[in-house]
Amino acid sequence: CHQCLRGDEALYRCEECVGTCLYCAACTVEAHAHMPLHWIKRWNGKAFERVSLRNLGLRVQLLHAAGDVCQNRHEDQDANFIVLHTNGIHCVHVDFCSCEQRGGRKPDGSKLDRPTQLLDMRLFPATVHVPHTAATFAVLDDFHVKTNLGNICATKYYQSLIQATDGAGVQHLPDRRTQWQVMVRAWRCLMTLKHRGALHDVRSVDELPDGELAARCPACPHLVVARLATWLTDDGHRPSDPSARLFLCCDACFRLSNRANKATDETDPSVLAGLAYGVRERDYQAFAKHVFTTERDKDQEPSTCSNFDAMGLANQKGGKHLRSTGITGIFCQRHEFWQANGHARLHKGEKYFTTDYLLVSVMRHFMWLQLLVIAYDIACQWSKNLKDRLCRILRGFVIAPRAATFVAQVLPKTVFVVPKFHLAAHKDSCQSSFNLTFTPGVGLTDGEASERAWSGINPVAASMKEMGPGSARDTMEDRCGFWNWRKHCGIARADEKPTGRLLASRLTQAIADGEEQCDVFTEFSQSVKDVSAGDLAKWIEKIERWEKTHEGENPYEARRYDVCGGDRNCESVRKRPEARGREVHTRGVAPSTQEDTDCHYLSRLRMWRVRRRAHKTSDRERSSGRVTEQDIRAVQRDNELWRRNTRYRSEVQATAPDLFGAIPPCDQVIEEGEDRRPEDELQYFPSDLPPDTRRTIRPFLVEIEADIRHAAMAKDLDDLKGHLRLRSCLNRFKRDNVSGQHANTRARAAQNTVQVLIDDAGNRYLRSREAYMALVGDGEWTRRFRELRPEDKAGLNERGVLEAEENSLMAAREFTASQRGVASGETRHKVSWIWRTGASGKDGLTDDLRLEWFKARSRARRHHEEVVLLLEEMDRILAFCDWEASRWQERGSARSVDDPDLREGLSAGAFKMAATYNAQKTAFAEQCKASRVLAASFLHRYSHEGYATQDLGGCDL
């Protein structure tokens, strides 16, 4: 033995101590008096085998120094006490103290209880009544970190302890899984109370206000912090300052469902209900029950936009065998923090009332702040009747007064937007009205914080589904708290990684991109001014008026054309016979008959365009040799077209005999044949007739088709440009993200589909132009509607293959270059005439360029706002850390206790947290120095309107 030098007994060594020396049993036990949970191996003559220190005679004496023995240890002992540690499950001989010398007895003479003695040994008991099982603080801390970062559930972690103890499965280990789960849940709740200062509070846990234990976002506006930062005015807010806004986003996650089991709220209550991130369950359930029993919210309002999953699932997910079908949450939109009282479970789909309840619950902490931006993937539908729903909340509910305050103070100044990723699924009107890029004061916020926040919760969805109601809610509270603390540390971390310099890296990137956007917008505006200063002034007036009132035409909406087009719509064409009544009667045709002819003519021409569009699809289905179902659909479509053609001939004969008479006799009757296709049948519109024959029919028929053909050309060009933009996006995505034969084949199929749409739009334009040329002849209109050649079907900067927003930036650059005669870099290739010709037929200020100018202005202003927002958030973080540090210093002496050890522990814990916040403040201030200097230079060179304040290549804006 290396300790006592008796070599014949040196058979033992420790697996976890440093070194490989062998010791005797007595020396091994003596050396591990402070380390009773180490594993020992004994040499049996052939190999090492594991033995426990308990079998070697080690007894753990509580409340005594190592080696001391309590004089009354025989009165209270447990020879088979189970301890869970990071290296496995141990059976330990524990002696509890019951003597007066070491504090084993209270002043009244009674023995100190077992749980207290175990806690003094840093062992967490499984119960407060005569515990026989405990877990070390180390294993609970280890699990707490790994379950939040590694998404390991309690059962899996317990199985890892079994594996570490007996990997071969030859030992009989006691089952302590239930006790382990109880200890884990209690530890989570205690850590939340400890880290959020509840243990230092003079109030009891039941007296704490809702949301008191939630970790707040340090960069968002808070009332106390705002006063410290001195950025509020006397009335409590600065409406003119965009950085004073609060950004929230709402979303629901159906993965976080909870199965209905035997557990109930009575048998499995939540410890932290309403104190942190969830709502008070009893109040919420009462409100939900009231809503479900009323008629007003049983059926969701019908959607006037796209059919979203959120709205469809609201009525379709019945939640059979589920206690809840998911969770709805509210988050900080810019920094992805869970909000206090910001999540609740769903009962049946994503109902509006759940989001309404959460919004009012969250805003109770921000009622003083009257500027709010809310992002929601169905904001266009949810926001419509929000005020009415909140006003209908009965006074008996807890949220009723909060809802009234919210409606009166906050709702009038609330802006609703749709997250950028979800925006593409909405209709065009929503894409312009609820677009974050077009919303003043939001900076570069994308609104997708909820999706990133769900990523931290979704990995535990499977285990949460099987939990009881209280366990699921407490697990959710712990995950939200850990997520928020990690986000807080990520903002204030001192390392050089991007995750540790969140705001500083954002600011540096916003400055770099903002310089480019503001320079482009300044040059673009100067070029527009050179062409038409009056138009530029009108554009500025229009966009500023819309941003203030949101009334009138939305300047960000691209002009859309009906098949009848603009002012040449169906209604105006129907009214023409009344306006030309005298001319109509002179030709012997009654106005009613004339109107019937007009309406029938319009519908027929529309049907003809749709039929021609399906021509190539029909060819593909016939020639591909597919299964019978495709062939049947093709035959059915052909039969329907034959019937329509026959019916059209009969209707033309009844309503327009002069046009019917111009049709050759051989074509007046439709005859089917194997070598004839219904879509190839000549319709004999006026444009199909020879010029001499066309003069014999009534002029108004020619005028009707000319009006429709003119509008159709505009619509076809608009469709063509839209498909070209889509092709650019697909090409960019394929270039950056697609690799491998299978993925490339699928991407190529998508590109081919878009190319078919491009060719179809181009062919429709050519057919409409050919018909219009036959009807009216050559003229001024050819300057707008030119001949479309294959090389003209190119997107803006098609060579660069940019995304939609980058295409918009290229449009501004290319117009500027065309005005200055510049041809270098990305503007070297010639822009197709379809992007430069407007309604006037002149090259220059077209509707497309007007829209691109609006977008360029929006991008420049959003980047400038982002810089201002980030600087304000940096100030808030410094003020927040100051506030938290001072608050923890006050907590150190806030609670008066008689026990000196407890008093010292409370003071030490408060001092540690105060020092942590002070260190974070110092590190954050240091890492932001360089970016703040760049921001000051940027704000000096560019105005809040997005213009460069210094000379940029001759610009005088």
Secondary structure, DSSP 8 states (H G I E B T S, - for coil): -TTT--GGG--EEESSSSS---B-HHHHHHHTSS-TT--EEEE-SSSEEEE-TTTTT-EEETTS-TT---TTGGGSEEEEEEEEETTEEEEEEEE----TTTT-B-TTS-B--HHHHHHHTTEEES-SSS-SEEEEHHHHHHHHHHHHHS---HHHHHHHHHHHH-TT--S-----HHHHHHHHHHHHHHHHHHHTTGGG-SS-GGGS-TTTTS---TTS--HHHHHHHT---TTS--TT-GGG-EEEEEEEETTS-EE--S--TTTS--SSTTTSSB--HHHHHHHHHHHHTSSTTTS----SS---HHHHHHHH---TTEEESEEEEEEETTT--EEEEEEEEESSSS-HHHHHHHHHHHHTTSTT---EEEEETTHHHHTTTHHHHHHTS-TTSTTHHHHHHIIIIIGGGEEEEB-HHHHTTS-HHHHHHSBGGGSTT-TT--S-HHHHHHTTTGGGHHHHHTS-HHHHHHHHHHHHHHHHHHHHHHHH--SSSGGGSHHHHHHHHHHHHHHHHHHHHHHHHHHHHHH-HHHHHHHHHHHHHHHHH--SS-TTS-----SS-TTS-HHHHHHHHHHTHHHHHHTT--HHHHHHHHHHHHHHHHHHHHHHHTHHHHHHHHHTT--HHHHHHHHHHHHHHHHHHHHHHHHHHHH-HHHHHTS-GGGSS----TT--GGGS----GGGS-HHHHTTS-HHHHHHHHHHHHHHHHHHHHHHHHHHHHHHHHHHHHHHH--SHHHHHHHHHHHHHHHHHHHHHHHHHHHHHHHHHHHH-SSGGGGTS----GGG---TTTTT---HHHHHHHHHHHHHHHHHT---GGG-S---GGGTB-TTSSBSS-HHHHHHHHHHHHHHHHHHHHHHHHHHHHHHHHHHHHHHHHHHHHHTTTS--S-HHHHHHHHHHHHHHHHHHHHHHHHHHHHTHHHHHHHHHHHHHB-TTS-BSS--TT---
